[in-house]
Amino acid sequence: MKNQRVVTLATAALLSISCLAPNLRAADMDGVIMQDGKMMIMKDGKAAGPMENSMTMSNGTMVMGDGTVKMEDGTQAHMKDGQMMMMDGHMMEGGKSDAMGGGSSGGMTH
Protein backbone atom coordinates (compact mmCIF):
# COMPACT_ATOMS: atom_id res chain seq x y z
CA MET A 1 0.00 0.00 0.00
CA LYS A 2 2.82 2.40 0.88
CA ASN A 3 4.69 1.58 -2.37
CA GLN A 4 1.58 2.25 -4.41
CA ARG A 5 1.22 5.67 -2.79
CA VAL A 6 4.89 6.51 -3.56
CA VAL A 7 4.48 5.44 -7.19
CA THR A 8 1.30 7.50 -7.52
CA LEU A 9 2.97 10.60 -6.05
CA ALA A 10 6.02 10.17 -8.27
CA THR A 11 3.84 9.81 -11.36
CA ALA A 12 1.85 12.91 -10.44
CA ALA A 13 5.06 14.89 -9.91
CA LEU A 14 6.48 13.83 -13.29
CA LEU A 15 3.25 14.71 -15.06
CA SER A 16 3.21 18.14 -13.41
CA ILE A 17 6.79 18.83 -14.46
CA SER A 18 6.18 17.67 -18.03
CA CYS A 19 3.15 19.99 -18.30
CA LEU A 20 5.20 22.98 -17.13
CA ALA A 21 8.28 22.28 -19.32
CA PRO A 22 6.83 23.57 -22.64
CA ASN A 23 5.80 26.84 -20.96
CA LEU A 24 9.29 27.34 -19.60
CA ARG A 25 10.86 26.76 -23.02
CA ALA A 26 8.49 29.20 -24.71
CA ALA A 27 9.26 31.85 -22.10
CA ASP A 28 12.98 31.37 -22.71
CA MET A 29 12.54 32.19 -26.41
CA ASP A 30 12.33 35.97 -25.97
CA GLY A 31 14.98 38.09 -27.65
CA VAL A 32 15.81 39.42 -31.10
CA ILE A 33 16.36 37.72 -34.46
CA MET A 34 17.89 38.77 -37.76
CA GLN A 35 15.26 37.87 -40.35
CA ASP A 36 15.55 38.78 -44.05
CA GLY A 37 18.19 41.39 -43.22
CA LYS A 38 16.02 43.09 -40.56
CA MET A 39 16.16 42.89 -36.79
CA MET A 40 12.92 41.64 -35.25
CA ILE A 41 11.71 41.38 -31.66
CA MET A 42 11.04 37.74 -30.74
CA LYS A 43 8.35 36.73 -28.22
CA ASP A 44 7.67 33.10 -27.33
CA GLY A 45 9.91 31.99 -30.20
CA LYS A 46 8.10 33.99 -32.91
CA ALA A 47 8.88 37.31 -34.59
CA ALA A 48 6.58 39.88 -32.96
CA GLY A 49 7.56 43.05 -34.83
CA PRO A 50 10.50 45.17 -35.93
CA MET A 51 13.22 46.08 -33.45
CA GLU A 52 12.99 49.86 -33.15
CA ASN A 53 15.57 50.60 -30.43
CA SER A 54 18.87 49.17 -29.27
CA MET A 55 18.56 46.57 -26.53
CA THR A 56 20.92 45.62 -23.71
CA MET A 57 20.74 41.96 -22.72
CA SER A 58 21.11 40.78 -19.12
CA ASN A 59 24.79 39.85 -19.64
CA GLY A 60 25.64 43.39 -20.86
CA THR A 61 25.64 42.59 -24.59
CA MET A 62 24.08 45.42 -26.62
CA VAL A 63 22.20 44.72 -29.87
CA MET A 64 21.61 47.59 -32.30
CA GLY A 65 18.74 47.91 -34.78
CA ASP A 66 21.07 47.18 -37.72
CA GLY A 67 22.20 43.84 -36.22
CA THR A 68 25.48 45.11 -34.77
CA VAL A 69 26.30 43.38 -31.50
CA LYS A 70 28.63 44.91 -28.91
CA MET A 71 29.79 42.47 -26.27
CA GLU A 72 30.60 43.70 -22.78
CA ASP A 73 34.33 43.20 -23.48
CA GLY A 74 34.12 45.69 -26.38
CA THR A 75 34.12 43.09 -29.17
CA GLN A 76 31.76 43.96 -32.04
CA ALA A 77 30.11 41.67 -34.56
CA HIS A 78 27.15 41.67 -36.93
CA MET A 79 24.29 39.16 -36.80
CA LYS A 80 23.47 37.09 -39.87
CA ASP A 81 20.04 35.92 -41.06
CA GLY A 82 18.66 33.24 -38.76
CA GLN A 83 20.76 34.20 -35.74
CA MET A 84 18.88 34.90 -32.51
CA MET A 85 20.09 36.72 -29.42
CA MET A 86 18.19 35.68 -26.31
CA MET A 87 17.45 38.20 -23.54
CA ASP A 88 20.24 36.67 -21.45
CA GLY A 89 22.77 37.40 -24.23
CA HIS A 90 22.99 33.80 -25.40
CA MET A 91 23.32 33.47 -29.19
CA MET A 92 21.35 30.83 -31.08
CA GLU A 93 21.83 29.98 -34.73
CA GLY A 94 18.74 28.66 -36.51
CA GLY A 95 17.33 27.31 -33.24
CA LYS A 96 20.62 25.73 -32.13
CA SER A 97 22.68 27.10 -29.29
CA ASP A 98 25.95 28.78 -30.26
CA ALA A 99 28.07 29.44 -27.15
CA MET A 100 29.60 32.91 -27.04
CA GLY A 101 32.16 32.50 -24.27
CA GLY A 102 35.54 34.18 -24.10
CA GLY A 103 34.84 37.03 -26.51
CA SER A 104 33.84 34.71 -29.34
CA SER A 105 31.67 36.22 -32.03
CA GLY A 106 29.49 33.11 -32.03
CA GLY A 107 29.74 32.75 -35.80
CA MET A 108 28.83 36.35 -36.48
CA THR A 109 30.71 38.40 -39.04
CA HIS A 110 33.07 41.12 -37.79
Order of alpha helices (4+ residues) and beta strands (2+ residues): alpha-beta-beta-beta-beta-beta-beta-beta-beta-beta-beta
